[in-house]
Amino acid sequence: MKLNLYPIRLPLRDPFTISRGTITYQDSLVVELKHDGIAGYGEVTANDYYGHTITAMSDALNGLSEEDLAMCFDDSPESNWLHFSERLGGDMFSLSALDMASHDWHARHSGSTLWHHWGLKWNSDLQSSFTIGIDSIEEMKRKLDADSGWDLYKIKLGTDHDLEIIRQLRQCTTATFRVDANCAWSAQQTIDYSQELQHLGVQFIEQPLPRSADAADKQRVLEESSLPIIADEDCQTEADLETCFELFDGINVKLCKCGGLTPARKMLAEAKRRGKLTMVGCMVESAVGISGAAQLAPLLDFADLDGANLISGSPTDGVKVQCGNLHMPARLGTGAELVSTALPQFLVQ
């Protein structure tokens, strides 16, 4: 039994800007669980906004005992989730990578892909969007043109000229747009913008108001917006579901925020049961994280799994997203793997 941690730095193809700031690279932690000649992989990214560093997450995972590690292989990830949540002090980011690696290992051990191991039917119609970060309008046009051929684009907004951005980008493509304000708008802005955005071929608005915004404002947006409103920052863990079901049309589940595949499946299934729209998103991450999240495709209405498309190099391989289509490799588990020959140049010492 062995737990290996690989802190890596992923260079971005272009600077990536949202309403909270700009990055040119992404630090990430790949978790490897090895036993009986089988390796399972998980991944989690560092995140300043949520306060998670590679050092802190590595320390938390390295603090697990031999008895803890044995549980990863002896029992199912679902039965272990609460134990590891307590052992990791409620650190959902670290927990998400360990949970993903455990699911991957168990599916490989059973001789199956993970989604099939869960008893799900693959959703071959699901497509991912491609994200265009905030920039000058000309640069956003260039980025859209550089990745033409996608049917869905997620446009990051949060500027003083958001509608003009969408008007200009609409001239470049007939593809469907989704917009994500990352908490940058007011209730009235959202309602006013939604009317024109609908006419400009926008499918939905993701997290327009801050998580801290008044519930009455979120309720008004839900009732008066011309477009569906999807919760992101408001939807972090299972504890957020009831509020999200009251104030949003759907939820965007991020594995790192909710604690991994185990709670993500439960959250999505409950949203489906309640008649809410379901989506899984990603961070800027490698193929390991994307491959894990892609296993949830059978439960989704929408996917935003382009994180590995935004980086210029990586020591991992797995599910590929090409012009929105999810291509599963002919491997067991999540299909992810670590490319050892490329690893040294990406490791963060």
C-alpha positions as CSV (number, residue, x, y, z in Angstrom):
1,M,0.0,0.0,0.0
2,K,1.4,3.4,-0.9
3,L,0.3,7.0,-1.2
4,N,2.3,9.1,-3.6
5,L,1.9,12.9,-4.0
6,Y,3.0,14.8,-7.1
7,P,2.9,18.6,-6.8
8,I,2.9,19.9,-10.4
9,R,2.9,23.3,-12.1
10,L,0.7,23.5,-15.2
11,P,1.6,26.4,-17.6
12,L,-1.4,28.0,-19.3
13,R,-1.7,28.6,-23.1
14,D,-2.8,32.2,-22.4
15,P,-3.3,34.3,-19.3
16,F,-6.7,33.4,-17.8
17,T,-8.8,36.1,-16.2
18,I,-12.0,36.0,-14.3
19,S,-13.6,38.8,-12.2
20,R,-11.3,37.9,-9.2
21,G,-7.9,38.1,-11.0
22,T,-5.5,36.6,-13.6
23,I,-3.3,33.5,-13.6
24,T,-0.6,32.4,-16.0
25,Y,-0.1,28.9,-14.5
26,Q,-1.9,26.5,-12.2
27,D,-0.4,24.6,-9.3
28,S,-2.0,21.2,-8.8
29,L,-1.6,18.1,-6.7
30,V,-1.9,14.6,-8.2
31,V,-2.6,11.8,-5.7
32,E,-1.6,8.2,-6.5
33,L,-2.9,5.2,-4.5
34,K,-1.0,2.0,-5.3
35,H,-1.8,-1.5,-4.1
36,D,-1.8,-5.0,-5.7
37,G,0.0,-3.6,-8.8
38,I,-2.9,-1.2,-9.5
39,A,-2.7,2.6,-9.3
40,G,-5.6,5.0,-8.8
41,Y,-5.3,8.7,-9.5
42,G,-6.9,11.9,-8.2
43,E,-6.2,15.6,-8.5
44,V,-6.9,18.8,-6.8
45,T,-5.7,22.3,-7.6
46,A,-4.4,25.0,-5.3
47,N,-6.8,27.8,-4.9
48,D,-6.2,31.2,-3.3
49,Y,-9.9,32.2,-3.2
50,Y,-10.8,29.1,-1.1
51,G,-7.5,29.2,0.8
52,H,-6.0,25.9,-0.2
53,T,-2.2,25.6,-0.9
54,I,-0.2,22.6,-2.2
55,T,1.8,22.5,1.0
56,A,-1.2,22.4,3.3
57,M,-3.0,19.8,1.2
58,S,0.2,17.6,1.0
59,D,0.7,17.9,4.7
60,A,-2.9,16.8,5.4
61,L,-2.7,13.8,3.1
62,N,0.8,12.8,4.3
63,G,-0.6,12.8,7.9
64,L,-2.8,9.8,7.1
65,S,-1.8,6.6,8.9
66,E,-1.1,3.1,7.5
67,E,-4.5,2.1,8.9
68,D,-6.1,4.9,7.0
69,L,-4.4,3.9,3.8
70,A,-5.5,0.3,4.3
71,M,-9.1,1.5,4.4
72,C,-8.8,3.1,0.9
73,F,-8.3,-0.4,-0.5
74,D,-10.3,-2.6,1.8
75,D,-13.6,-0.6,1.9
76,S,-15.6,1.4,-0.7
77,P,-14.9,5.1,-1.1
78,E,-18.5,5.8,-0.2
79,S,-18.2,4.0,3.1
80,N,-14.9,5.7,3.9
81,W,-15.9,9.2,3.0
82,L,-17.0,10.5,6.4
83,H,-14.0,8.9,8.1
84,F,-11.6,10.7,5.8
85,S,-13.5,13.9,6.0
86,E,-12.9,13.8,9.8
87,R,-9.3,12.7,9.5
88,L,-8.5,15.6,7.1
89,G,-10.2,18.1,9.3
90,G,-13.0,18.9,6.8
91,D,-10.5,19.9,4.1
92,M,-12.7,19.2,1.1
93,F,-10.0,19.9,-1.5
94,S,-7.6,17.3,-0.1
95,L,-10.5,14.9,0.4
96,S,-11.7,15.3,-3.2
97,A,-8.3,14.1,-4.6
98,L,-8.1,11.1,-2.2
99,D,-11.8,10.2,-2.9
100,M,-11.2,10.4,-6.7
101,A,-8.1,8.2,-6.5
102,S,-9.9,5.7,-4.4
103,H,-12.8,5.5,-6.8
104,D,-10.4,5.1,-9.7
105,W,-8.5,2.3,-7.9
106,H,-11.6,0.3,-7.0
107,A,-13.0,0.5,-10.6
108,R,-9.7,-0.7,-12.0
109,H,-9.5,-3.4,-9.4
110,S,-13.0,-4.6,-10.5
111,G,-11.9,-4.5,-14.2
112,S,-14.3,-1.8,-15.2
113,T,-14.5,1.9,-16.2
114,L,-15.7,4.0,-13.2
115,W,-19.1,5.1,-14.7
116,H,-19.9,1.5,-15.5
117,H,-18.7,0.3,-12.1
118,W,-21.3,2.7,-10.7
119,G,-24.0,1.1,-12.8
120,L,-24.6,4.2,-15.0
121,K,-25.3,4.5,-18.7
122,W,-22.9,6.7,-20.6
123,N,-24.4,10.0,-22.0
124,S,-22.9,10.2,-25.5
125,D,-24.8,13.4,-26.2
126,L,-23.2,15.5,-23.5
127,Q,-20.8,18.2,-24.7
128,S,-18.5,20.5,-22.8
129,S,-18.2,24.2,-23.2
130,F,-14.9,26.0,-23.9
131,T,-14.1,28.9,-21.6
132,I,-13.1,32.3,-22.8
133,G,-11.5,34.3,-20.0
134,I,-11.9,38.1,-19.5
135,D,-9.6,40.2,-21.7
136,S,-9.9,42.9,-24.3
137,I,-12.7,42.3,-26.7
138,E,-10.2,41.8,-29.6
139,E,-8.2,39.3,-27.5
140,M,-11.4,37.4,-26.6
141,K,-12.3,37.3,-30.3
142,R,-8.8,35.9,-31.0
143,K,-9.1,33.2,-28.4
144,L,-12.5,32.2,-29.7
145,D,-11.2,32.0,-33.2
146,A,-8.1,30.0,-32.0
147,D,-10.5,27.4,-30.6
148,S,-13.2,27.5,-33.2
149,G,-15.3,24.4,-33.8
150,W,-16.9,24.1,-30.4
151,D,-20.7,24.3,-30.2
152,L,-20.6,25.7,-26.7
153,Y,-18.6,28.6,-25.2
154,K,-18.6,29.8,-21.6
155,I,-17.8,33.5,-21.5
156,K,-16.3,34.9,-18.3
157,L,-17.8,38.3,-17.5
158,G,-17.5,40.9,-14.7
159,T,-16.4,44.0,-16.5
160,D,-18.0,47.4,-17.1
161,H,-18.9,46.4,-20.7
162,D,-20.2,42.9,-20.4
163,L,-23.0,43.2,-22.8
164,E,-20.7,44.7,-25.5
165,I,-18.4,41.7,-25.1
166,I,-21.3,39.3,-25.9
167,R,-22.5,41.5,-28.8
168,Q,-19.0,41.5,-30.3
169,L,-18.4,37.7,-29.8
170,R,-21.8,36.9,-31.3
171,Q,-20.5,38.3,-34.5
172,C,-17.8,35.7,-34.6
173,T,-19.8,32.5,-34.2
174,T,-23.3,30.9,-34.1
175,A,-22.3,28.7,-31.2
176,T,-24.3,28.7,-28.0
177,F,-22.9,30.9,-25.2
178,R,-23.1,30.4,-21.5
179,V,-22.0,33.3,-19.3
180,D,-20.3,33.3,-15.8
181,A,-20.1,36.5,-13.9
182,N,-18.3,34.9,-10.9
183,C,-20.3,36.9,-8.4
184,A,-19.7,40.3,-10.1
185,W,-23.2,41.5,-10.7
186,S,-26.1,43.0,-8.7
187,A,-29.6,41.7,-8.8
188,Q,-30.9,44.4,-11.1
189,Q,-27.9,44.1,-13.5
190,T,-28.6,40.4,-13.8
191,I,-32.3,40.9,-14.5
192,D,-31.6,43.7,-17.0
193,Y,-28.7,41.9,-18.7
194,S,-30.6,38.6,-19.0
195,Q,-33.1,40.0,-21.5
196,E,-30.5,41.0,-24.0
197,L,-28.3,38.0,-23.3
198,Q,-31.3,35.7,-24.2
199,H,-31.6,37.4,-27.6
200,L,-27.8,37.0,-28.1
201,G,-28.0,33.2,-27.8
202,V,-27.0,32.8,-24.2
203,Q,-28.2,29.5,-22.6
204,F,-27.9,30.4,-18.9
205,I,-26.2,32.6,-16.4
206,E,-23.8,31.1,-13.8
207,Q,-23.5,32.7,-10.4
208,P,-24.2,36.3,-11.1
209,L,-24.5,37.4,-7.4
210,P,-22.0,37.0,-4.6
211,R,-22.6,34.0,-2.2
212,S,-23.1,36.6,0.5
213,A,-25.8,38.5,-1.4
214,D,-29.2,38.8,0.3
215,A,-31.5,35.8,-0.3
216,A,-34.3,38.2,-1.3
217,D,-32.1,39.5,-4.2
218,K,-31.4,35.9,-5.3
219,Q,-35.1,35.1,-5.2
220,R,-35.9,38.2,-7.3
221,V,-33.3,37.2,-9.9
222,L,-34.7,33.7,-10.0
223,E,-38.2,35.0,-10.6
224,E,-37.4,37.8,-13.0
225,S,-34.4,36.6,-15.0
226,S,-35.1,35.8,-18.7
227,L,-32.5,33.0,-18.4
228,P,-31.9,30.1,-16.0
229,I,-29.6,30.9,-13.1
230,I,-27.0,28.2,-12.1
231,A,-25.4,28.2,-8.7
232,D,-21.6,27.8,-8.5
233,E,-20.0,29.7,-5.6
234,D,-23.3,29.2,-3.7
235,C,-23.1,25.4,-4.3
236,Q,-20.1,24.1,-2.5
237,T,-21.2,21.1,-0.4
238,E,-24.2,19.0,0.3
239,A,-25.2,21.4,3.0
240,D,-25.8,24.1,0.4
241,L,-28.3,22.1,-1.6
242,E,-31.6,23.1,0.0
243,T,-30.8,26.8,-0.3
244,C,-29.7,26.3,-3.9
245,F,-32.9,24.5,-4.8
246,E,-34.9,27.4,-3.5
247,L,-32.9,30.2,-5.1
248,F,-31.5,28.8,-8.4
249,D,-32.6,26.8,-11.4
250,G,-29.7,24.4,-11.2
251,I,-26.4,23.6,-9.6
252,N,-22.8,23.5,-10.8
253,V,-20.9,20.9,-8.8
254,K,-17.1,21.2,-8.4
255,L,-15.4,18.1,-7.0
256,C,-12.8,20.0,-5.1
257,K,-15.4,22.1,-3.3
258,C,-17.8,19.3,-2.3
259,G,-15.2,16.7,-1.3
260,G,-15.0,14.4,-4.4
261,L,-17.0,12.0,-6.5
262,T,-18.8,10.5,-3.5
263,P,-20.8,13.6,-2.5
264,A,-20.9,14.9,-6.1
265,R,-23.0,11.8,-7.2
266,K,-25.4,12.3,-4.3
267,M,-25.8,16.0,-5.0
268,L,-26.4,15.5,-8.7
269,A,-28.9,12.7,-8.1
270,E,-30.8,14.8,-5.6
271,A,-30.9,17.7,-8.0
272,K,-32.3,15.5,-10.7
273,R,-34.9,14.2,-8.3
274,R,-35.9,17.8,-7.5
275,G,-36.2,18.7,-11.1
276,K,-33.2,21.0,-11.1
277,L,-30.6,21.5,-13.9
278,T,-27.3,19.7,-13.3
279,M,-23.8,20.6,-14.3
280,V,-20.2,19.7,-13.4
281,G,-17.5,22.2,-13.8
282,C,-13.7,22.1,-13.4
283,M,-10.8,24.2,-12.5
284,V,-7.8,24.8,-14.7
285,E,-6.4,21.3,-14.2
286,S,-4.8,18.3,-15.9
287,A,-6.4,15.2,-17.5
288,V,-6.5,13.4,-14.1
289,G,-9.1,15.8,-12.6
290,I,-11.0,16.0,-15.9
291,S,-11.1,12.2,-16.2
292,G,-12.5,11.9,-12.8
293,A,-15.2,14.6,-13.3
294,A,-16.1,13.1,-16.7
295,Q,-17.4,9.9,-15.0
296,L,-20.4,11.9,-13.8
297,A,-21.5,12.6,-17.4
298,P,-24.6,10.2,-17.1
299,L,-26.0,12.5,-14.4
300,L,-25.5,15.9,-16.2
301,D,-27.5,18.3,-18.3
302,F,-24.4,20.5,-18.8
303,A,-20.7,20.1,-18.6
304,D,-17.7,22.5,-18.3
305,L,-14.7,20.2,-18.5
306,D,-12.2,22.1,-20.6
307,G,-9.7,22.6,-17.9
308,A,-7.0,20.6,-19.5
309,N,-7.6,22.4,-22.8
310,L,-6.4,25.6,-21.2
311,I,-2.9,24.4,-20.3
312,S,0.1,24.1,-22.7
313,G,1.6,21.0,-21.2
314,S,1.0,18.3,-18.6
315,P,2.5,15.0,-17.3
316,T,-0.9,13.3,-17.3
317,D,-3.2,11.7,-19.8
318,G,-6.8,10.6,-19.8
319,V,-10.2,11.8,-21.1
320,K,-9.8,14.3,-23.9
321,V,-12.3,17.0,-24.7
322,Q,-12.1,17.8,-28.4
323,C,-14.5,20.5,-29.8
324,G,-16.7,19.7,-26.8
325,N,-16.9,15.9,-27.3
326,L,-15.6,13.7,-24.5
327,H,-13.3,11.0,-25.7
328,M,-12.7,8.2,-23.2
329,P,-9.4,6.3,-23.4
330,A,-9.4,2.5,-23.6
331,R,-8.3,2.2,-20.0
332,L,-10.1,1.1,-16.8
333,G,-11.2,3.3,-13.9
334,T,-11.3,7.0,-14.9
335,G,-8.9,6.4,-17.7
336,A,-6.3,8.8,-16.2
337,E,-2.6,8.0,-16.0
338,L,0.7,9.7,-15.0
339,V,3.2,10.1,-17.8
340,S,6.4,9.4,-15.8
341,T,8.8,10.5,-18.6
342,A,7.2,14.0,-18.6
343,L,6.8,14.3,-14.9
344,P,10.2,15.8,-13.9
345,Q,9.7,19.0,-15.9
346,F,6.4,19.8,-14.2
347,L,7.2,18.9,-10.6
348,V,7.3,21.7,-8.1
349,Q,10.2,21.3,-5.6
